[in-house]
Amino acid sequence: MSVPLDDVVAFLDGKLETEKFDEEAPKKKIPHELGEDLSKLSLDELAARVDLLKAEIARLEAAAETKRASARVAASFFKA
């Protein structure tokens, strides 16, 4: 059985390919978590989160409107 040279080098360097998929990898920080303690945030941080949440609400409303429009088209198609 032959082993690719890259695997041998990775093994010797202590960097096995499986480490790329390590479950202990740092997770992306969530910009805002519902219900979290807000007392330690500055006014600027609070304002930034309000802006973030307003943008998310707009995105959700746009997605809902797109689905409503699709449902109207489907309903009119089946009525004919």
N, C-alpha and C positions, 0 to 999 in steps of 0.2 A: 504494500500500500504506500502510495506516495502522498506527501503532505505539501501543499503549496508553500513556496518560500515566504510569502507574505504572512502566512499563519505562523510559521516558525519564528520569524522576526517579531511578530506581535506577541507570541508566547514568551520569547526571551526578554522582551521589553516589559513584560507583565501586563500587556494590554490585549487580553483575549477579546475576540469578536463579540462574545456574549456580554461584555461590559457595556457595549453600546446600548443594550436594551435593559440595563439595570433598573429594577423596580425602585431603587432608592434614589433615582435621579431627582434633582431638585424640580419641584413643580412650579408652574407659573403662578405668580401671586395674583389673586383675584382682586381687581380694582375696588370692588365694593361687595360686601356680603350683607344680605338682608338681615336685620336684627342685631348687627354688631354694635359694640359700645362706641359711641361717637364722641364721648367726652374728651378724649385725648387728641382730637383732630383740631387743627387750626381753622380759622375762618376761611383762609384760602383753600385748604383741603376740603372743607365742607362745600364751598362754592364749586370746586372742581367736580366733586361727586354729584352735586345737583345737576350740573351741566351734562355729565356722563349719563345720568339716569334719564334726563329729558331727551337726550339723543337716542337712548335705548327705547324709550316710550314711542318716539316718532318712528323708529324702525319697526317696532311691533305693530303700530297702527297701520303703517304702510303694508306690511305683510298680511295683516288681517283684511285690508281693503282689496288686495290682490286676490286673496282667497274668495272674498265675497263676489268679486267680479267674475271669477271663474265659475262659481256656483250659479250666478245669474245666467251666464252663457250656457252652462249645462242644462239648467232648468228650461230655458227657452228652446233649446234643441230638442228636448224630449217632449215638450208641449206640442210641437209641430206635427 
